[in-house]
Amino acid sequence: MRILDIYHTTLVSRSIKVLSRYSTLAWPLKSSGLQGRLGSWAALLSQWTLEIVRCTKGENVVLGTLAASITPRKEVDEALVAVAPKKQPLQVIIAPTPTVELDEELIVVSFDGSARVKRGGGAYSAVVWKLPDWTIITASSAYATQMTVNEAEYRGLILCLDLLTNLDRGHW
């Protein structure tokens, strides 16, 4: 935009070819129902005749070099501050790593499910382990027809809960 403003009188009557890595740059110029920021950009660029051309693989290196040489070094930081997000980054909460003592006996459960549309069905399974030695207490799997991936995952969870419900607490 800065170049278009500075050389307005020279460029206003000419067709300008814009090399871009992404062809989506042409979308704001061709769309008729833009609102918000895209509408503002389309309005600002509408006074020029722009031809958006997607660059090839080798040309994008040249574009990066040109872009780096257009903005003076001392103004790069100011330009970046203007486009930096205003929000503060989220705080990172560090969760403690769980540990299992040698005298503790805990159980771990896992489940999974998958489905294939072409085969018309899916499988799901669940496993219950005892820690700290990862001994399998019980495991089960099943197959059903006419199932989506989400349903297979859900049925794996239900199977896992059934295994826990049927588990004899004195067994482990």
Buried (B, 14 or more C-beta within 10 A) or exposed (E): EEEBEEEEEEBEEEEBEBBBEEEEBBEBBEEEEBEEEEEEBBEEBEEBEBEBBBBEEEBBEEEEEEEEEEEEEEEEEEEEEEEEEEEEEEEEEEEEEEEEEEEEEEBEBEBBBEBEEEEEEBBBBBBBBBBEEEEEBBEBBBEBEEBEEEBBBBBBBBBBEEBBEEBEEEEB
